[in-house]
Amino acid sequence: MIPNFGHSLPFKDCFLTPPSCQLSPNVACVSSKTVCVEQGSLSHPFQFCPTGQYVSQDCTLRKYTVCLPCSEGTFNNGSNGLKQCFPCTDCASGLGFKLKKQCTTTSDALCEVLDGYFCKDSVRGGCMAVQRHKDCSPGQYISQRGTASQDTVCLNCNHGTFSNANSTYCRPHKM
């Protein structure tokens, strides 16, 4: 018989880990975690590893989950059953980025945009993809300078005016 823990969930909502702990009369699901039960008595429950760590060894009926800290250059930003940490995002200046927040074992690095670039894909207060601001062609002027979040806006010069390139205004032709 499975003990009543007072907050069991339907079996369909169970997170089944380790594989040796199969859904059967000897398994209860408690707080979205699978708990192995051996001969009617509660054995070691599956445990998620805390933020900044990963599962090195799954639990069994006789031992707890073994968690190890993420190594330098990797992170895990949530309590879970992952077998490895995620690699930190590279905020390399050659890619148009600069570092906004350093990667730690509990959170990824946040990148921001270098001058002359704008963010094409922002996420969680940082930027994942950048693009260099476009240059206006001859015959166009800069209507709006590019920012960290928006590209440069170029408009065509009016008839009788010109711009060589990357100017904020058009000049009249001299006769």
C-alpha positions in Angstrom: 0.0 0.0 0.0 1.3 3.5 -0.9 1.4 5.9 2.0 -0.9 8.9 1.8 1.4 12.0 1.7 -1.6 14.4 1.7 -0.5 16.1 -1.5 -0.2 13.3 -4.1 -0.7 14.1 -7.8 -2.4 12.0 -10.5 0.1 9.5 -11.9 -0.1 11.1 -15.4 1.6 14.2 -13.9 4.5 12.3 -12.4 8.1 13.1 -13.5 9.5 9.5 -13.6 13.2 9.4 -12.7 15.2 7.3 -12.4 14.2 4.7 -15.1 14.4 2.0 -12.4 11.5 3.7 -10.7 8.6 2.7 -13.0 4.9 3.7 -12.5 3.5 0.7 -10.6 1.6 0.1 -7.3 5.0 0.7 -5.6 5.4 4.3 -6.9 3.7 7.4 -5.6 4.0 10.9 -7.1 4.5 13.6 -4.5 4.9 17.3 -5.4 5.6 16.5 -9.0 8.5 14.2 -8.0 8.5 10.4 -8.2 9.0 8.7 -4.9 10.0 5.0 -4.9 8.3 2.9 -2.3 9.9 -0.4 -1.3 7.7 -3.1 0.3 5.2 -0.6 1.6 7.7 1.7 3.3 9.1 5.0 1.9 12.6 4.6 0.6 14.9 7.4 -0.8 12.9 9.9 -2.9 14.1 11.2 -6.2 15.6 14.6 -5.6 16.1 17.4 -8.1 19.5 19.0 -8.0 19.5 22.6 -6.8 20.3 25.6 -9.0 24.0 25.6 -9.9 24.3 21.8 -9.9 23.5 18.8 -12.1 22.6 15.1 -11.5 25.8 13.1 -11.4 24.1 9.8 -10.3 20.3 9.1 -10.2 18.7 7.9 -7.0 17.9 4.2 -6.5 15.9 2.5 -3.8 19.0 2.5 -1.6 20.7 5.9 -2.2 19.9 9.5 -2.8 20.5 11.5 -6.0 24.1 12.6 -6.3 24.5 16.3 -7.4 27.7 18.0 -8.4 28.3 21.8 -9.0 28.4 23.2 -12.5 32.0 23.7 -13.7 33.3 27.1 -14.7 31.8 28.3 -18.0 28.6 26.4 -17.4 25.4 27.1 -15.5 22.1 25.6 -14.4 19.4 28.2 -13.5 16.8 26.0 -12.0 16.2 23.1 -9.7 15.8 20.0 -12.0 17.0 16.6 -13.0 19.4 17.6 -15.8 22.5 15.4 -16.4 24.7 18.4 -17.4 24.9 22.2 -17.0 24.3 24.5 -20.0 27.3 26.3 -21.6 27.5 30.0 -20.8 26.6 32.5 -23.6 29.7 34.0 -25.3 29.5 37.8 -25.4 32.5 38.2 -27.7 33.0 41.7 -29.1 33.8 40.1 -32.5 30.2 39.1 -32.6 28.9 42.7 -31.9 28.4 42.1 -28.2 29.8 43.3 -24.9 29.3 41.7 -21.5 26.5 43.1 -19.4 26.4 40.5 -16.7 29.0 37.7 -16.0 27.9 34.1 -16.2 27.8 32.3 -12.8 27.0 28.6 -12.0 23.4 29.7 -11.3 22.7 32.2 -14.2 23.8 32.7 -17.8 25.8 35.7 -19.0 23.8 38.7 -20.3 25.1 40.4 -23.4 24.4 43.9 -24.6 25.1 45.5 -28.0 28.3 47.3 -29.0 27.9 50.8 -30.6 27.2 50.5 -34.3 25.0 47.4 -33.8 21.4 46.7 -32.8 19.8 43.8 -31.1 17.7 41.5 -33.4 16.8 39.0 -30.7 16.5 40.2 -27.1 15.8 37.8 -24.2 15.6 38.2 -20.4 17.1 41.7 -20.4 20.0 40.6 -22.7 20.6 40.1 -26.4 21.1 36.9 -28.3 21.7 38.1 -31.8 22.9 41.5 -33.2 23.3 43.1 -36.6 25.5 46.0 -37.7 23.5 49.3 -38.4 23.0 49.7 -42.1 24.8 52.5 -44.0 22.6 54.8 -46.1 23.4 54.7 -49.8 24.3 57.7 -51.9 21.0 59.5 -52.7 19.6 58.7 -49.2 19.9 60.5 -45.8 19.7 59.2 -42.3 16.1 59.9 -41.1 16.7 58.2 -37.8 20.0 57.0 -36.3 20.3 53.4 -35.2 20.0 52.6 -31.5 20.8 49.5 -29.5 17.3 48.2 -30.3 16.6 49.6 -33.8 18.4 49.8 -37.1 19.2 53.0 -38.9 16.3 54.4 -41.0 17.3 55.8 -44.4 15.1 57.8 -46.7 15.6 58.9 -50.3 16.6 62.5 -51.0 14.0 64.8 -52.6 14.3 65.6 -56.3 17.0 68.3 -56.8 18.9 67.2 -53.7 21.6 64.7 -53.0 23.6 63.0 -50.3 26.9 61.2 -50.8 26.4 58.7 -47.9 25.5 58.5 -44.2 24.5 62.1 -44.0 21.6 63.4 -41.9 20.4 65.7 -44.6 20.4 66.1 -48.4 22.0 69.1 -50.1 20.7 70.9 -53.1 22.5 70.3 -56.4 24.7 73.3 -57.5 24.2 74.7 -60.9 
